[in-house]
Amino acid sequence: MFQVRDITAAYGSSQALFGVTLTVSNNQVVTLLGRNGMGKTTTVKSIMGLIATVAGSIEFEGIRLTGRPSHEIARRGIGLVPEGRQIFPNLTVKENLLATAANYRNVPEPYTLDDIFVIFPRLKERLKHFGNQLSGGEQQMLAVGRALMINPKLLILDEATEGLAPLVRKEIWKGLTILKSKGLSILVIDKNLDSLFSIADSHYIMEKGKTVWSGTTDDLKDNADIKSRYLGV
């Protein structure tokens, strides 16, 4: 359904990616793992057309996305929850959700506000609050809800629960579990392996801008050497 093949990308003259490859199938949750600064966010930016790729290809449902502008990629059905959330601070929760609402793919039952509130009930309680009045966890829920309002087929989360309290993290993972049960494909970056293991089907690990390992949840759970070498602090 979604395939990244050997992409290379750079910031000016500084090469950041050196042949990244990953695949996300229908109804699958896939993780992109690695220590800080290894190229995970750059990979996401390349996928979304925010950074131009120098080589390689990105395909979604058989259509080549490489070189296409970000708005077209989103309209094809890829929703992004960016690192740092980037919600609109001067809009209310309701306005944030409605600002991006669209059904570009003409899905028969597009997301509504009520659908978002089933996944994240706390947002309904904060409906009239402005973005800058929300806690970090509430902002992350809002960022996920905003991405869902474009009715994506693939949801990408960059640092899904970074810096959030344990109880709030639990709510985020519960929401992602609901989305998986609805058949949404998800590519997620996070460091909480136990939570990722509970919902993810497969994993890719990055080191210095390269994909250095891939495998299933069972493969990674049982591989202490890989976890220590690439994911340990």
JOQUIFEN-V715157 format. One record per residue. N is the residue number from 1. RES is the residue in three letters. PSI is psi as a letter, one per 40 degrees, with the letter a starting at -180 (999 if undefined). OMEGA is omega in degrees with one decimal (* if undefined). Layout:
N_RES_PSI_OMEGA / N_RES_PSI_OMEGA
This chain:
1_MET_d_178.5 / 2_PHE_h_-175.1 / 3_GLN_h_173.5 / 4_VAL_h_-176.2 / 5_ARG_h_169.2 / 6_ASP_f_-178.2 / 7_ILE_i_175.9 / 8_THR_h_-179.2 / 9_ALA_i_-177.4 / 10_ALA_i_168.9 / 11_TYR_h_-175.2 / 12_GLY_b_-179.9 / 13_SER_e_-177.8 / 14_SER_h_-179.9 / 15_GLN_h_-176.5 / 16_ALA_d_178.9 / 17_LEU_i_-174.0 / 18_PHE_f_178.5 / 19_GLY_g_-179.9 / 20_VAL_h_179.8 / 21_THR_h_173.4 / 22_LEU_i_-179.3 / 23_THR_h_172.4 / 24_VAL_h_179.0 / 25_SER_i_177.3 / 26_ASN_h_175.5 / 27_ASN_f_-176.8 / 28_GLN_i_171.8 / 29_VAL_h_-177.2 / 30_VAL_i_178.5 / 31_THR_i_171.9 / 32_LEU_h_-170.1 / 33_LEU_i_177.6 / 34_GLY_i_177.6 / 35_ARG_i_177.8 / 36_ASN_i_175.8 / 37_GLY_e_-177.3 / 38_MET_e_174.6 / 39_GLY_e_-177.4 / 40_LYS_d_179.7 / 41_THR_d_176.7 / 42_THR_d_176.0 / 43_THR_d_178.9 / 44_VAL_d_179.1 / 45_LYS_d_177.6 / 46_SER_d_178.1 / 47_ILE_d_-175.1 / 48_MET_e_178.1 / 49_GLY_e_179.5 / 50_LEU_d_173.3 / 51_ILE_h_-179.0 / 52_ALA_h_174.2 / 53_THR_i_-179.6 / 54_VAL_d_-179.4 / 55_ALA_i_-179.9 / 56_GLY_a_-176.9 / 57_SER_i_175.6 / 58_ILE_h_-178.1 / 59_GLU_i_179.5 / 60_PHE_h_-176.7 / 61_GLU_f_176.3 / 62_GLY_e_-179.5 / 63_ILE_h_-179.6 / 64_ARG_h_-179.9 / 65_LEU_e_-176.7 / 66_THR_h_177.7 / 67_GLY_e_179.4 / 68_ARG_i_179.5 / 69_PRO_i_-174.7 / 70_SER_d_-176.5 / 71_HIS_d_178.6 / 72_GLU_d_177.6 / 73_ILE_d_177.6 / 74_ALA_d_-178.7 / 75_ARG_d_176.2 / 76_ARG_d_176.6 / 77_GLY_f_176.2 / 78_ILE_h_179.1 / 79_GLY_h_-177.1 / 80_LEU_h_166.7 / 81_VAL_g_-169.9 / 82_PRO_i_172.2 / 83_GLU_h_-178.6 / 84_GLY_e_173.6 / 85_ARG_d_175.4 / 86_GLN_f_172.6 / 87_ILE_i_179.0 / 88_PHE_h_-173.3 / 89_PRO_d_-176.3 / 90_ASN_e_173.4 / 91_LEU_i_176.9 / 92_THR_i_176.5 / 93_VAL_d_179.9 / 94_LYS_d_-178.6 / 95_GLU_d_176.2 / 96_ASN_d_-178.0 / 97_LEU_d_-177.2 / 98_LEU_d_-176.8 / 99_ALA_d_-177.1 / 100_THR_e_-174.3 / 101_ALA_h_179.8 / 102_ALA_i_177.8 / 103_ASN_g_-175.6 / 104_TYR_d_-176.0 / 105_ARG_e_178.8 / 106_ASN_f_176.6 / 107_VAL_i_-173.7 / 108_PRO_d_-179.8 / 109_GLU_g_-177.8 / 110_PRO_i_178.5 / 111_TYR_i_172.9 / 112_THR_i_176.0 / 113_LEU_d_-179.5 / 114_ASP_d_177.0 / 115_ASP_d_179.0 / 116_ILE_d_-177.8 / 117_PHE_d_174.0 / 118_VAL_d_-179.4 / 119_ILE_d_-179.7 / 120_PHE_g_-176.9 / 121_PRO_d_-177.3 / 122_ARG_d_-179.6 / 123_LEU_d_178.1 / 124_LYS_d_179.1 / 125_GLU_d_-176.2 / 126_ARG_f_-169.5 / 127_LEU_d_-175.5 / 128_LYS_e_178.1 / 129_HIS_i_177.2 / 130_PHE_i_-177.7 / 131_GLY_d_-178.3 / 132_ASN_e_175.5 / 133_GLN_e_-177.0 / 134_LEU_i_172.3 / 135_SER_i_179.0 / 136_GLY_d_178.6 / 137_GLY_d_178.0 / 138_GLU_d_176.0 / 139_GLN_d_179.0 / 140_GLN_d_175.4 / 141_MET_d_179.5 / 142_LEU_d_178.8 / 143_ALA_d_176.5 / 144_VAL_d_179.3 / 145_GLY_d_178.8 / 146_ARG_d_178.4 / 147_ALA_d_179.8 / 148_LEU_d_-176.2 / 149_MET_e_171.4 / 150_ILE_e_177.2 / 151_ASN_f_-177.7 / 152_PRO_i_169.9 / 153_LYS_d_175.6 / 154_LEU_h_177.3 / 155_LEU_h_178.1 / 156_ILE_h_178.4 / 157_LEU_h_178.6 / 158_ASP_h_-175.3 / 159_GLU_g_-172.2 / 160_ALA_d_-174.7 / 161_THR_f_-177.1 / 162_GLU_h_175.4 / 163_GLY_e_-177.2 / 164_LEU_i_178.1 / 165_ALA_i_-177.4 / 166_PRO_d_-179.1 / 167_LEU_d_178.7 / 168_VAL_d_175.6 / 169_ARG_d_-179.4 / 170_LYS_d_178.4 / 171_GLU_d_178.4 / 172_ILE_d_-179.3 / 173_TRP_d_176.7 / 174_LYS_d_178.3 / 175_GLY_d_179.3 / 176_LEU_d_176.2 / 177_THR_d_176.7 / 178_ILE_d_-178.7 / 179_LEU_d_176.6 / 180_LYS_d_-179.9 / 181_SER_d_177.5 / 182_LYS_e_177.0 / 183_GLY_e_179.6 / 184_LEU_h_173.8 / 185_SER_h_-173.7 / 186_ILE_h_169.1 / 187_LEU_h_-171.7 / 188_VAL_h_172.1 / 189_ILE_h_176.7 / 190_ASP_i_-178.6 / 191_LYS_e_-177.2 / 192_ASN_g_-172.1 / 193_LEU_d_-177.5 / 194_ASP_d_179.0 / 195_SER_d_178.3 / 196_LEU_d_180.0 / 197_PHE_d_-176.7 / 198_SER_d_-177.2 / 199_ILE_e_-171.6 / 200_ALA_i_177.1 / 201_ASP_d_-179.1 / 202_SER_i_-171.4 / 203_HIS_i_172.0 / 204_TYR_h_179.5 / 205_ILE_h_178.9 / 206_MET_i_175.5 / 207_GLU_h_177.1 / 208_LYS_f_174.3 / 209_GLY_e_-179.4 / 210_LYS_i_170.0 / 211_THR_h_-173.2 / 212_VAL_e_179.4 / 213_TRP_i_172.3 / 214_SER_i_179.7 / 215_GLY_a_-179.0 / 216_THR_i_176.9 / 217_THR_d_178.6 / 218_ASP_d_178.3 / 219_ASP_d_-175.8 / 220_LEU_d_178.5 / 221_LYS_d_-173.3 / 222_ASP_e_-174.3 / 223_ASN_g_-178.0 / 224_ALA_d_-178.3 / 225_ASP_d_179.7 / 226_ILE_d_-179.6 / 227_LYS_d_179.7 / 228_SER_d_-174.6 / 229_ARG_d_-171.7 / 230_TYR_e_-174.3 / 231_LEU_e_-179.9 / 232_GLY_i_179.6 / 233_VAL_999_*
